[in-house]
Amino acid sequence: MKHLPLQQKKILLAATDLFAANHFNGVSIKEIAKKSGVNSALISYYFGGKKKIFIRKFSTNSQIYF
């Protein structure tokens, strides 16, 4: 996450916390937006939706485990 804009980092960190606590289906874009302090439209702009955030985060961390 070193070279990402600050807003993208905030979104990914908030989403990670929420996914860990509530699992994928228990988290909404609205909750991610609220926790990260950004507008939900910005999440769609950067990532295209919740599933893409999840995939992005998983693929970023998968290098650590495999």
C-alpha positions in Angstrom: 0.0 0.0 0.0 3.1 2.2 -0.1 2.3 4.1 -3.3 -1.5 4.4 -3.0 -3.2 7.7 -2.4 -4.2 8.3 1.2 -7.9 7.9 0.5 -7.3 4.5 -1.0 -5.3 3.4 2.0 -8.0 4.5 4.3 -10.6 2.5 2.4 -8.5 -0.6 2.3 -7.7 -0.4 6.0 -11.3 0.2 7.0 -12.5 -2.6 4.8 -9.9 -5.0 6.2 -11.1 -4.3 9.8 -14.7 -4.6 8.8 -14.2 -7.8 6.9 -12.3 -9.3 9.8 -15.0 -8.5 12.2 -18.1 -9.1 10.1 -17.1 -11.3 7.2 -17.7 -10.2 3.6 -21.5 -10.5 3.6 -21.8 -8.6 6.8 -20.2 -5.4 5.5 -21.7 -2.7 3.2 -20.1 0.0 1.1 -21.8 2.5 3.4 -20.1 1.0 6.4 -16.7 1.1 4.7 -17.2 4.7 3.7 -18.2 5.7 7.2 -15.3 4.0 8.8 -12.8 5.3 6.3 -14.2 8.8 6.3 -14.7 9.0 2.6 -17.8 9.3 0.3 -19.2 6.0 -0.9 -18.9 7.2 -4.5 -15.2 7.5 -4.0 -15.1 3.8 -3.1 -16.8 3.0 -6.4 -14.5 5.3 -8.3 -11.3 3.7 -6.9 -12.4 0.0 -6.6 -15.7 -0.5 -8.4 -17.4 -2.1 -5.4 -17.0 -4.2 -2.3 -16.0 -7.4 -4.1 -13.1 -5.7 -5.8 -11.9 -4.2 -2.5 -11.9 -7.7 -1.0 -10.1 -9.2 -4.0 -7.6 -6.4 -4.0 -6.9 -6.8 -0.3 -6.6 -10.5 -0.5 -4.3 -10.5 -3.5 -2.1 -7.9 -1.8 -1.8 -10.1 1.4 -1.6 -13.4 -0.4 2.1 -12.8 -1.2 2.8 -12.9 2.5 1.3 -16.3 3.0 2.3 -18.2 -0.2 
